């Protein structure tokens, strides 16, 4: 009885193995996964793509920056992820930027330091009323000039149209961090 079951087993194994091998050959095996790349988490992509020049040399901001302070840039997903939008590893994503309209930070600061008593800095930034008042009062007896130098240097006063200064991309840009009732402050040891 044992001999009979052993002799039948090789006949059953051969066709099952052939079917299994054929199934494995027909099913595509890939290490790449196709997903919607807008749902990727941090560390699964790099944005903007460093291989592309996406910084505008005139404005020193991302190309295509809109007055809403957003720009659509090309990003790259890590190896093994294929984006369903483009069928490759690249995709577009909106990133924050600072919309500029031609006002240079260094020009405004130099005008404030050297011609601030005549209101040239305020005329340049689009504040003609304050510029005329500074011109008539000799920069509020030079006190207004000093205050304007500090306000422009700390980037509190910017262009009147709401745009940002043109500052080199890795230049002295001040980013104001604001807090509200939903901001959590991590207590320090020395508090």
Buried (B, 14 or more C-beta within 10 A) or exposed (E): EEEEEEEEEEEEEEEEEEEEEEEEEEEEEEEEEEEEBBEBEEEEBEBBBEEEEBBBEEBBBBBEBEEEBBBEBBBBBEEEBBBEEEEEBBBBBEBEBBBBBEBBBEBBBBBBBEBBBBBBBBBBBBBEEBBEBBBEBEBBEEEBBBBBBEBBBEBEBBBBEEBBBBBEEEEEBEEEEEEEEEEEEEEEEEE
